[in-house]
Each structure stands twice: as structure tokens, then as C-alpha cells.
Amino acid sequence: MLRQINTPSSAKVLGLALAVSLSFSGAVIAHEHGGAISSKHHGYEHGYRDGYRHGREDRSQGMRYDYRSEDYKLADRGYERYMGEHDDFQHGYRDGYKAGYDDGFYGRPGRWDETYGIDERYDPSQRSGHDADDNVYVSRHYGYRDVAYDIGYRDGVAMGEKDRRKRKQFRPEKNDRYEDADHGYDKSYGPKNLYKEQYRQAFVRGYEDGYGRWR
């Protein structure tokens, strides 16, 4: 999640230059609640988390290196029309899938900060004043399933990494964000209980990836 920080104008220019540089190098620049604003970037985020899981599974099972799964070939897992052009999503998905698979297969830490724009200082257990407004998903009429999953996954990754750094026990369900499960919810998405269900599923998966293990 991005935060607005008061900085000198020169620092703002430097930050903008860095963001442009990253966007052309293939990294995904995330926005409010970690939401991508282009179909290609959204595909990259989906592909990265799917590829990372696949790579770690192949590594743990002693399989040979092979990222070309059915998900990689179809490259539209999680795609919805409101995200934008299908071809752009697929292109981003394949790029992200291979990058995620490589990191998972070779035992590298997930590039969550780079891919999802998660500030290392971000604590998902702390509530933000932007939860119910200024939301890129609302303005673009995204569906609740994808919104809840995206936000839940990112919160889970951040919390999993935080707990691992502090040498805490593996405990995805033992925190306020999981219990509340309404981060980023807007009434335009429909029933809150459906949103919460998707959020919690995604939070657990993100926590597992951020913490670096499965149950």
C-alpha cells in the first residue's frame, strides 16, 4: 500500500524517475491497496503469486525445472473483463508467472515489495483512513472477489514476513486483519460476508508465502 509522504520536490522527482525506471524494467508498480491500474500489471501480479507457489512445490518435491504449466499456457487465471484487455493480462501473467516460478524453484525470497508495492514499514494490523475511500478498485468497478483476494493476499504476505522476521509462530488466523476481514471493503461490492470469505482465503495463502512455509 502506498502512503503519501511529505518530501522535498527534488525527492519527489527522484521517486518519480525510479517508478518510471521500474515500470520499464518489468516490475509492477502498485497503487492504493496494492491494486494495479492496468490489465498487464494486474496479470503480472496474478501470475507471480501462482508461479511462485508452483516453483516452490516443484522444488520441495524434487521435480525438474519446468514453469510451463497449464496455468502458464492459458495465462488467464483470475482474469475478469473489467480488468482490461485479455491479451494484455495474458502477457503480464506469463511474465509474472515465470518470474515467480524462478524465485520459488531456486529458493529465493519472494519479491513481494517489488511486485506488490508493499512497504516494509507497512503493518496490515493497523487500520488506515483510506479503507473506504480513494480506492482504485471502486473507481474502476472491480468485482468483490478480485478486490478481496488482492487485498487479503497482500495483507497476508506483509503479516507473514513480519511474523517471520520477529521469529513468531506460524499463525495466519491470529491477527486483527484476518478476524475483521474487511480491509478495503466498499458497500458497492455487495454482501460483506462474501467479501470476508474471499479475503480470509487470500490472507492465509499470502501469509504462507510471506512466512515461507505451508502447513
Secondary structure, DSSP 8 states (H G I E B T S, - for coil): --------HHHHHHHHHHHHHHHHHT-----GGG--SSHHHHHHHHHHHHHHHHHHHHHHTT-------HHHHH--TT--GGG--HHHHHHHHHHHHHHHHHHHHTT----HHHHH---TT--TTS--TTTTSS-HHHHTT--HHHHHHHHHHHHHHHHHHHHHHTT----TTSSHHHHH--TT--GGG--HHHHHHHHHHHHHHHHHHHHT---
